[in-house]
Amino acid sequence: MAATCDVCGKGPGFGHNISHSHRRTNRR
């Protein structure tokens, strides 16, 4: 359940839904 690198998914066309629990989920 380790979060991916910060640069991962930060590109165009990709977003991240981070919760208060620091849960990063890749959302297109």
mmCIF entry with sequence, helices, sheets and N, C-alpha, C, O atoms, coordinates in Angstrom:
data_MODEL
# 
_entry.id   MODEL 
# 
_entity.id                         1 
_entity.type                       polymer 
_entity.pdbx_number_of_molecules   1 
# 
_entity_poly.entity_id                      1 
_entity_poly.type                           'polypeptide(L)' 
_entity_poly.nstd_linkage                   no 
_entity_poly.nstd_monomer                   no 
_entity_poly.pdbx_seq_one_letter_code       MAATCDVCGKGPGFGHNISHSHRRTNRR 
_entity_poly.pdbx_seq_one_letter_code_can   MAATCDVCGKGPGFGHNISHSHRRTNRR 
_entity_poly.pdbx_strand_id                 A 
# 
loop_
_entity_poly_seq.entity_id 
_entity_poly_seq.num 
_entity_poly_seq.mon_id 
_entity_poly_seq.hetero 
1 1  MET n 
1 2  ALA n 
1 3  ALA n 
1 4  THR n 
1 5  CYS n 
1 6  ASP n 
1 7  VAL n 
1 8  CYS n 
1 9  GLY n 
1 10 LYS n 
1 11 GLY n 
1 12 PRO n 
1 13 GLY n 
1 14 PHE n 
1 15 GLY n 
1 16 HIS n 
1 17 ASN n 
1 18 ILE n 
1 19 SER n 
1 20 HIS n 
1 21 SER n 
1 22 HIS n 
1 23 ARG n 
1 24 ARG n 
1 25 THR n 
1 26 ASN n 
1 27 ARG n 
1 28 ARG n 
# 
_struct_asym.id          A 
_struct_asym.entity_id   1 
# 
_struct_sheet.id               AA1 
_struct_sheet.type             ? 
_struct_sheet.number_strands   2 
_struct_sheet.details          ? 
# 
_struct_sheet_order.sheet_id     AA1 
_struct_sheet_order.range_id_1   1 
_struct_sheet_order.range_id_2   2 
_struct_sheet_order.offset       ? 
_struct_sheet_order.sense        anti-parallel 
# 
loop_
_struct_sheet_range.sheet_id 
_struct_sheet_range.id 
_struct_sheet_range.beg_label_comp_id 
_struct_sheet_range.beg_label_asym_id 
_struct_sheet_range.beg_label_seq_id 
_struct_sheet_range.pdbx_beg_PDB_ins_code 
_struct_sheet_range.end_label_comp_id 
_struct_sheet_range.end_label_asym_id 
_struct_sheet_range.end_label_seq_id 
_struct_sheet_range.pdbx_end_PDB_ins_code 
_struct_sheet_range.beg_auth_comp_id 
_struct_sheet_range.beg_auth_asym_id 
_struct_sheet_range.beg_auth_seq_id 
_struct_sheet_range.end_auth_comp_id 
_struct_sheet_range.end_auth_asym_id 
_struct_sheet_range.end_auth_seq_id 
AA1 1 GLY A 15 ? HIS A 16 ? GLY A 15 HIS A 16 
AA1 2 ASN A 26 ? ARG A 27 ? ASN A 26 ARG A 27 
# 
loop_
_atom_site.group_PDB 
_atom_site.id 
_atom_site.type_symbol 
_atom_site.label_atom_id 
_atom_site.label_alt_id 
_atom_site.label_comp_id 
_atom_site.label_asym_id 
_atom_site.label_entity_id 
_atom_site.label_seq_id 
_atom_site.pdbx_PDB_ins_code 
_atom_site.Cartn_x 
_atom_site.Cartn_y 
_atom_site.Cartn_z 
_atom_site.occupancy 
_atom_site.B_iso_or_equiv 
_atom_site.pdbx_formal_charge 
_atom_site.auth_seq_id 
_atom_site.auth_comp_id 
_atom_site.auth_asym_id 
_atom_site.auth_atom_id 
_atom_site.pdbx_PDB_model_num 
ATOM 1   N N  . MET A 1 1  ? 0.832  -1.202 0.000   1.00 0.00 ? 1  MET A N  1 
ATOM 2   C CA . MET A 1 1  ? 0.000  0.000  0.000   1.00 0.00 ? 1  MET A CA 1 
ATOM 3   C C  . MET A 1 1  ? 0.865  1.249  0.000   1.00 0.00 ? 1  MET A C  1 
ATOM 4   O O  . MET A 1 1  ? 0.427  2.324  0.410   1.00 0.00 ? 1  MET A O  1 
ATOM 5   N N  . ALA A 1 2  ? 2.082  1.097  -0.458  1.00 0.00 ? 2  ALA A N  1 
ATOM 6   C CA . ALA A 1 2  ? 2.973  2.255  -0.514  1.00 0.00 ? 2  ALA A CA 1 
ATOM 7   C C  . ALA A 1 2  ? 2.608  3.159  -1.678  1.00 0.00 ? 2  ALA A C  1 
ATOM 8   O O  . ALA A 1 2  ? 2.313  2.697  -2.780  1.00 0.00 ? 2  ALA A O  1 
ATOM 9   N N  . ALA A 1 3  ? 2.634  4.433  -1.414  1.00 0.00 ? 3  ALA A N  1 
ATOM 10  C CA . ALA A 1 3  ? 2.282  5.397  -2.465  1.00 0.00 ? 3  ALA A CA 1 
ATOM 11  C C  . ALA A 1 3  ? 3.389  5.465  -3.505  1.00 0.00 ? 3  ALA A C  1 
ATOM 12  O O  . ALA A 1 3  ? 4.567  5.287  -3.197  1.00 0.00 ? 3  ALA A O  1 
ATOM 13  N N  . THR A 1 4  ? 2.980  5.728  -4.753  1.00 0.00 ? 4  THR A N  1 
ATOM 14  C CA . THR A 1 4  ? 3.967  5.801  -5.829  1.00 0.00 ? 4  THR A CA 1 
ATOM 15  C C  . THR A 1 4  ? 4.743  7.115  -5.740  1.00 0.00 ? 4  THR A C  1 
ATOM 16  O O  . THR A 1 4  ? 4.463  7.966  -4.895  1.00 0.00 ? 4  THR A O  1 
ATOM 17  N N  . CYS A 1 5  ? 5.718  7.256  -6.625  1.00 0.00 ? 5  CYS A N  1 
ATOM 18  C CA . CYS A 1 5  ? 6.526  8.468  -6.616  1.00 0.00 ? 5  CYS A CA 1 
ATOM 19  C C  . CYS A 1 5  ? 5.679  9.683  -6.984  1.00 0.00 ? 5  CYS A C  1 
ATOM 20  O O  . CYS A 1 5  ? 4.650  9.562  -7.649  1.00 0.00 ? 5  CYS A O  1 
ATOM 21  N N  . ASP A 1 6  ? 6.124  10.840 -6.543  1.00 0.00 ? 6  ASP A N  1 
ATOM 22  C CA . ASP A 1 6  ? 5.348  12.059 -6.784  1.00 0.00 ? 6  ASP A CA 1 
ATOM 23  C C  . ASP A 1 6  ? 5.267  12.377 -8.273  1.00 0.00 ? 6  ASP A C  1 
ATOM 24  O O  . ASP A 1 6  ? 4.239  12.861 -8.748  1.00 0.00 ? 6  ASP A O  1 
ATOM 25  N N  . VAL A 1 7  ? 6.344  12.109 -9.014  1.00 0.00 ? 7  VAL A N  1 
ATOM 26  C CA . VAL A 1 7  ? 6.360  12.434 -10.444 1.00 0.00 ? 7  VAL A CA 1 
ATOM 27  C C  . VAL A 1 7  ? 5.468  11.493 -11.230 1.00 0.00 ? 7  VAL A C  1 
ATOM 28  O O  . VAL A 1 7  ? 5.099  11.794 -12.365 1.00 0.00 ? 7  VAL A O  1 
ATOM 29  N N  . CYS A 1 8  ? 5.116  10.354 -10.643 1.00 0.00 ? 8  CYS A N  1 
ATOM 30  C CA . CYS A 1 8  ? 4.280  9.393  -11.362 1.00 0.00 ? 8  CYS A CA 1 
ATOM 31  C C  . CYS A 1 8  ? 2.838  9.872  -11.421 1.00 0.00 ? 8  CYS A C  1 
ATOM 32  O O  . CYS A 1 8  ? 2.198  10.086 -10.392 1.00 0.00 ? 8  CYS A O  1 
ATOM 33  N N  . GLY A 1 9  ? 2.337  10.037 -12.644 1.00 0.00 ? 9  GLY A N  1 
ATOM 34  C CA . GLY A 1 9  ? 0.937  10.416 -12.805 1.00 0.00 ? 9  GLY A CA 1 
ATOM 35  C C  . GLY A 1 9  ? 0.732  11.924 -12.811 1.00 0.00 ? 9  GLY A C  1 
ATOM 36  O O  . GLY A 1 9  ? -0.384 12.402 -13.013 1.00 0.00 ? 9  GLY A O  1 
ATOM 37  N N  . LYS A 1 10 ? 1.806  12.671 -12.589 1.00 0.00 ? 10 LYS A N  1 
ATOM 38  C CA . LYS A 1 10 ? 1.656  14.125 -12.584 1.00 0.00 ? 10 LYS A CA 1 
ATOM 39  C C  . LYS A 1 10 ? 1.692  14.697 -13.995 1.00 0.00 ? 10 LYS A C  1 
ATOM 40  O O  . LYS A 1 10 ? 1.662  15.913 -14.184 1.00 0.00 ? 10 LYS A O  1 
ATOM 41  N N  . GLY A 1 11 ? 1.756  13.806 -14.989 1.00 0.00 ? 11 GLY A N  1 
ATOM 42  C CA . GLY A 1 11 ? 1.807  14.255 -16.378 1.00 0.00 ? 11 GLY A CA 1 
ATOM 43  C C  . GLY A 1 11 ? 0.442  14.688 -16.873 1.00 0.00 ? 11 GLY A C  1 
ATOM 44  O O  . GLY A 1 11 ? -0.549 14.519 -16.162 1.00 0.00 ? 11 GLY A O  1 
ATOM 45  N N  . PRO A 1 12 ? 0.362  15.242 -18.073 1.00 0.00 ? 12 PRO A N  1 
ATOM 46  C CA . PRO A 1 12 ? -0.898 15.698 -18.655 1.00 0.00 ? 12 PRO A CA 1 
ATOM 47  C C  . PRO A 1 12 ? -1.854 14.548 -18.920 1.00 0.00 ? 12 PRO A C  1 
ATOM 48  O O  . PRO A 1 12 ? -1.449 13.526 -19.473 1.00 0.00 ? 12 PRO A O  1 
ATOM 49  N N  . GLY A 1 13 ? -3.105 14.695 -18.538 1.00 0.00 ? 13 GLY A N  1 
ATOM 50  C CA . GLY A 1 13 ? -4.088 13.642 -18.782 1.00 0.00 ? 13 GLY A CA 1 
ATOM 51  C C  . GLY A 1 13 ? -4.246 12.726 -17.591 1.00 0.00 ? 13 GLY A C  1 
ATOM 52  O O  . GLY A 1 13 ? -5.048 11.793 -17.620 1.00 0.00 ? 13 GLY A O  1 
ATOM 53  N N  . PHE A 1 14 ? -3.486 12.986 -16.543 1.00 0.00 ? 14 PHE A N  1 
ATOM 54  C CA . PHE A 1 14 ? -3.584 12.143 -15.352 1.00 0.00 ? 14 PHE A CA 1 
ATOM 55  C C  . PHE A 1 14 ? -3.731 12.993 -14.100 1.00 0.00 ? 14 PHE A C  1 
ATOM 56  O O  . PHE A 1 14 ? -3.136 14.064 -13.976 1.00 0.00 ? 14 PHE A O  1 
ATOM 57  N N  . GLY A 1 15 ? -4.529 12.494 -13.187 1.00 0.00 ? 15 GLY A N  1 
ATOM 58  C CA . GLY A 1 15 ? -4.734 13.246 -11.945 1.00 0.00 ? 15 GLY A CA 1 
ATOM 59  C C  . GLY A 1 15 ? -4.623 12.340 -10.738 1.00 0.00 ? 15 GLY A C  1 
ATOM 60  O O  . GLY A 1 15 ? -4.521 11.121 -10.877 1.00 0.00 ? 15 GLY A O  1 
ATOM 61  N N  . HIS A 1 16 ? -4.642 12.928 -9.560  1.00 0.00 ? 16 HIS A N  1 
ATOM 62  C CA . HIS A 1 16 ? -4.543 12.131 -8.340  1.00 0.00 ? 16 HIS A CA 1 
ATOM 63  C C  . HIS A 1 16 ? -5.605 12.552 -7.334  1.00 0.00 ? 16 HIS A C  1 
ATOM 64  O O  . HIS A 1 16 ? -5.771 13.737 -7.046  1.00 0.00 ? 16 HIS A O  1 
ATOM 65  N N  . ASN A 1 17 ? -6.311 11.576 -6.813  1.00 0.00 ? 17 ASN A N  1 
ATOM 66  C CA . ASN A 1 17 ? -7.315 11.871 -5.792  1.00 0.00 ? 17 ASN A CA 1 
ATOM 67  C C  . ASN A 1 17 ? -6.754 11.514 -4.422  1.00 0.00 ? 17 ASN A C  1 
ATOM 68  O O  . ASN A 1 17 ? -6.880 10.374 -3.976  1.00 0.00 ? 17 ASN A O  1 
ATOM 69  N N  . ILE A 1 18 ? -6.140 12.479 -3.758  1.00 0.00 ? 18 ILE A N  1 
ATOM 70  C CA . ILE A 1 18 ? -5.529 12.225 -2.458  1.00 0.00 ? 18 ILE A CA 1 
ATOM 71  C C  . ILE A 1 18 ? -6.509 12.528 -1.335  1.00 0.00 ? 18 ILE A C  1 
ATOM 72  O O  . ILE A 1 18 ? -7.135 13.588 -1.320  1.00 0.00 ? 18 ILE A O  1 
ATOM 73  N N  . SER A 1 19 ? -6.644 11.599 -0.395  1.00 0.00 ? 19 SER A N  1 
ATOM 74  C CA . SER A 1 19 ? -7.554 11.792 0.726   1.00 0.00 ? 19 SER A CA 1 
ATOM 75  C C  . SER A 1 19 ? -6.799 12.331 1.941   1.00 0.00 ? 19 SER A C  1 
ATOM 76  O O  . SER A 1 19 ? -5.593 12.569 1.877   1.00 0.00 ? 19 SER A O  1 
ATOM 77  N N  . HIS A 1 20 ? -7.513 12.521 3.040   1.00 0.00 ? 20 HIS A N  1 
ATOM 78  C CA . HIS A 1 20 ? -6.869 13.018 4.251   1.00 0.00 ? 20 HIS A CA 1 
ATOM 79  C C  . HIS A 1 20 ? -5.918 11.971 4.818   1.00 0.00 ? 20 HIS A C  1 
ATOM 80  O O  . HIS A 1 20 ? -5.035 12.279 5.618   1.00 0.00 ? 20 HIS A O  1 
ATOM 81  N N  . SER A 1 21 ? -6.117 10.739 4.391   1.00 0.00 ? 21 SER A N  1 
ATOM 82  C CA . SER A 1 21 ? -5.264 9.654  4.887   1.00 0.00 ? 21 SER A CA 1 
ATOM 83  C C  . SER A 1 21 ? -4.048 9.473  3.991   1.00 0.00 ? 21 SER A C  1 
ATOM 84  O O  . SER A 1 21 ? -3.325 8.483  4.104   1.00 0.00 ? 21 SER A O  1 
ATOM 85  N N  . HIS A 1 22 ? -3.825 10.451 3.084   1.00 0.00 ? 22 HIS A N  1 
ATOM 86  C CA . HIS A 1 22 ? -2.677 10.399 2.166   1.00 0.00 ? 22 HIS A CA 1 
ATOM 87  C C  . HIS A 1 22 ? -2.779 9.187  1.256   1.00 0.00 ? 22 HIS A C  1 
ATOM 88  O O  . HIS A 1 22 ? -1.794 8.498  0.991   1.00 0.00 ? 22 HIS A O  1 
ATOM 89  N N  . ARG A 1 23 ? -4.013 8.942  0.778   1.00 0.00 ? 23 ARG A N  1 
ATOM 90  C CA . ARG A 1 23 ? -4.217 7.819  -0.139  1.00 0.00 ? 23 ARG A CA 1 
ATOM 91  C C  . ARG A 1 23 ? -4.245 8.343  -1.560  1.00 0.00 ? 23 ARG A C  1 
ATOM 92  O O  . ARG A 1 23 ? -5.207 8.994  -1.967  1.00 0.00 ? 23 ARG A O  1 
ATOM 93  N N  . ARG A 1 24 ? -3.191 8.061  -2.321  1.00 0.00 ? 24 ARG A N  1 
ATOM 94  C CA . ARG A 1 24 ? -3.137 8.567  -3.701  1.00 0.00 ? 24 ARG A CA 1 
ATOM 95  C C  . ARG A 1 24 ? -3.700 7.535  -4.671  1.00 0.00 ? 24 ARG A C  1 
ATOM 96  O O  . ARG A 1 24 ? -3.220 6.403  -4.737  1.00 0.00 ? 24 ARG A O  1 
ATOM 97  N N  . THR A 1 25 ? -4.717 7.933  -5.418  1.00 0.00 ? 25 THR A N  1 
ATOM 98  C CA . THR A 1 25 ? -5.303 7.026  -6.409  1.00 0.00 ? 25 THR A CA 1 
ATOM 99  C C  . THR A 1 25 ? -5.266 7.697  -7.774  1.00 0.00 ? 25 THR A C  1 
ATOM 100 O O  . THR A 1 25 ? -5.712 8.833  -7.937  1.00 0.00 ? 25 THR A O  1 
ATOM 101 N N  . ASN A 1 26 ? -4.729 6.977  -8.747  1.00 0.00 ? 26 ASN A N  1 
ATOM 102 C CA . ASN A 1 26 ? -4.615 7.563  -10.094 1.00 0.00 ? 26 ASN A CA 1 
ATOM 103 C C  . ASN A 1 26 ? -5.973 7.628  -10.786 1.00 0.00 ? 26 ASN A C  1 
ATOM 104 O O  . ASN A 1 26 ? -6.611 6.605  -11.031 1.00 0.00 ? 26 ASN A O  1 
ATOM 105 N N  . ARG A 1 27 ? -6.399 8.845  -11.093 1.00 0.00 ? 27 ARG A N  1 
ATOM 106 C CA . ARG A 1 27 ? -7.691 9.033  -11.771 1.00 0.00 ? 27 ARG A CA 1 
ATOM 107 C C  . ARG A 1 27 ? -7.456 9.683  -13.120 1.00 0.00 ? 27 ARG A C  1 
ATOM 108 O O  . ARG A 1 27 ? -6.790 10.714 -13.218 1.00 0.00 ? 27 ARG A O  1 
ATOM 109 N N  . ARG A 1 28 ? -8.007 9.072  -14.158 1.00 0.00 ? 28 ARG A N  1 
ATOM 110 C CA . ARG A 1 28 ? -7.806 9.633  -15.497 1.00 0.00 ? 28 ARG A CA 1 
ATOM 111 C C  . ARG A 1 28 ? -8.875 10.674 -15.782 1.00 0.00 ? 28 ARG A C  1 
ATOM 112 O O  . ARG A 1 28 ? -8.886 11.268 -16.860 1.00 0.00 ? 28 ARG A O  1 
# 
